[in-house]
Amino acid sequence: MTNQTDTMNNLHTLQVYDAELGHMHSLMLDMTDLLLYQLEQAMRALDYGDAELAQKVVSRHKKVKHFESKIDSEVLSVIARHCPVANDLRYVISTSKIAVELEKIGLELVDFAKLITVLFDPNTSDPNQKLLTDIVKIGGYIKLVLDKLMVVFESRDSTQAYELLQCDRDCESELQEGIKHQLALVLHDSRMIRRALDIMQMMKALERCGEHCRNVAEHAIFMLDGIDVRHGEQSKLQ
């Protein structure tokens, strides 16, 4: 009878443990999905010159912070209650690190949205659409990256995460091309210089999103495969 009771208790504990890990995973998915929405809304605000919509992106960041805080709380709870080891510990710690990087992406999107309100200040004229082309290009690339990260998290397959290890370099390359384009436009019309500087800051914010996405991809690979690819390393956790 005692053995049967112990077995049932152990089974219940495992079920609770699995549920907590599952909830943590769901929070990570929801946080990434919210960031995708934030990016889409910011790009929509840019497309329509909607400063009010951009301000909503800024205000909504508190939800992003809430997800990061909630995941951190779940991580501490799982470690304290279940003392995970091996693969489970790797998964829990990696989830915590991913949440931190996702929150940093949210902060960059806040800076991006704030600059939209500057660009479309009612007391100034709207920016030349030629100036915005480079932002739209980089923004589209960041959306593609976030979409791939969602696939990685949903499928728990690291294949696409490996494809994202170069995304920061790709973003930097796009940024450099964008800067050259902006400078060419300014040389053609010096009246654009103030707007061009704001737009280059916006491109830089998106480029930093790419850096954080690369970091997320690295943590995802470690979480799923136990392989440390940071700094070009390829060491597998035994």
Beta strands, then each sheet from edge to edge (+ up, - down):
strand 1: 227-228
strand 2: 235-236
sheet 1: 1+ 2-
end
